[in-house]
């Protein structure tokens, strides 16, 4: 097969997949996770159902692709925030606030089983490990700067901080994130002591 033809086919496949993922995101926003169907995705993406089935075997596969795309985008934004200028403690605050906001916007209580299955993917696990390492590095640097406690291993503090910010998913209040940040940073403070 000529190279141009191969490139054209790959470009077409990429465009179809992108249209499917984009349509899925729109449907999730409008209808929730349980309101997504193969028919609705195909119609909104502008392709036939038969074509859709050539790319994805079922709705779960499409939701997984959409979710992995969402997680990848969130983590890329958080990594960019972590690399901005400023003291490590301030970058940590911005990363944790953005993480909490992303968790708050991604809550789908009506489909808890489906959400659990989406979060079990290897891609999500990899990105969470990556984010944990970034937060750990920021905490370690902040501790060296005297802005965070040094009596608890940074890896443990990173896990704690991300878990605390994850709880924002259960609150619709913008003020909840501020309160969670305040409590978390009190615990990370160099003035805090090990119990």
N, C-alpha and C positions, 0 to 999 in steps of 0.2 A: 504494500500500500504506500503511495507517495507520502512524503513527510507533510506536505501542505494539507493533504486530506486528513491525516492523523491529527494534526494540530487543530484543524477545524472541528473535527469530531470531539476532541477533548474540550475545546472551548465551548461547544454546544452543551456537552454534559455538565460542565461547570456552571453554565448559565441556567440550565434546568434545575440543578440542585440548589443553586442560590435562590431561584424563584420559589422553589418549594419551601425552603427554610424561611424565606421572608413571608410567604403566605401563611405558614404555620404560626409565626410570631404574631401576625395580625389577628389570626383567628383566636389564638390563646388570649390576647389582650381583649378581644371582643366577647368571647364566649367562655373563657376559662379552659383548663386542660381537658376536661371531660367533654367539651363542646366541639372538639376537633374531629373531623371525619375525613376519610380519603376523598370522598366526593367534593366536600367543601374546599379542601386543599387544591385538588386538581382544577376546580373551577376558578378559584382565586389566582392560582399560578398561571392560568391560561393554557393548560395542557389537558390532554385526555386522561381518563383514569387508567387506561391500558399503559400509557406512557409512564404514568406515576408508578404503577406496579412494576415496571421494568427497573426502576431506580430504588424503590423501597418496598419491602414485602408487606408492611402494615403501618398503622398509625404510630405504634410504639417506636418503630425504627425511625420514623420521621421526627417524632418528639425528641428522641435521643439525639438526633443530628442537630435539631434546633437548640436543645438545651446545651449541648457541648459548644455550639457556636456562641451562645449567650455567656457561658462560663469563661470561655477563652477571651471574649471581649472584656468582661469584667476584670479578669486577672491582668490583662494587658494594661487597662486603665490604672489599676492599683500599682502595678510595677512602675508605670510612668510617674505616678504620684510619689512613690518611694524614692525616685531618682531626682526629684526636684531639689532646688537649692534650699538651704536652711539647716538648722540643727536637727539631729536625728530625732529628738523627742517631738518636734513639731511635725516632721514628716510622718512619724509614727501616728500622731494624732490625726493627720489628714487621711492616712491609709485606713485606719480603723473606722473613722467616720464614714468614709466612702464605702467601706465594706459593709458597715451596718445599714447604710442607705440601700445598697444593692440587695441585701437580705430582706429588708423591709418591703421592697418593691416586688420581690420574687415569691412572696408568700401565696400559696395556693391551698388553703385549708380544706377546700371542697374535694381535693384529690390527693389526700395524704399518702395513700399507697403508691400512686403513680409518681408523686414527688420523690418518695423514698427510692423507688426503682431508678429514676433519672439520676439521683445523687449517688447511686452505687456504681456508676460507670468508672472505668479506669482513667478516662480523661479527667473527670471531675476530681478523682482521688489525686492524680498527678498535680493538677493545678492547686489543690488545697495544700499539698506538701510544698510546692513551690512558694505559695503565699506564706506559709508558716515559716519557711527559711528566711524570707525577706523580712518578716516581722521580727523574727529572732535576731537577725543582723542589726536591725534598727534598735532593738532593745539593748543588745550588747554594746553598740556604739554609744547609746544614750547613757548606759551605766558607766562606761569609761569617761564620758563627759561629766559625770556626777549628776545627771538628770533622771536616772532610773536606779532602782535598787540593784545591788549586786550580790545579795545574799541568797538568791534563788537562781538556778540555771536559766539562762535566757530562753532555752527551748521550752521549759515548763511555763514561763511567763507568756511566751508567744501563744501556746496552746490555750492558756487561760484567757488571754485577751481576745483571741478570735472566737472562743466559745461565748464569752460575754457579749460580744458584738453580734453574734448569730442570734441571740435572743431578741434582737430588734425585729425579727421576722414575725414575732407574736404581738407586736404593737403597731398601731397605725399612727401613733403620735410622733411628730417631728421632735417634740421635747423629750421623748423617751430616749432618743439617740444621745442627746446632750447629757441626760442623767446617767445613761450607761457609760458614756465616755468619762464623766466625772468620777464615777465609782471605780472604773477600771484604772484611771490614772492615779487615783488615791492609792490603789493597791500596788501600782508600779512605782510609786514615789520612793525616792531614797530615804524618806522619813519613815516609811512603813518597815516594820520589823517582822521577822519570821515568828510565827506563833509557836 
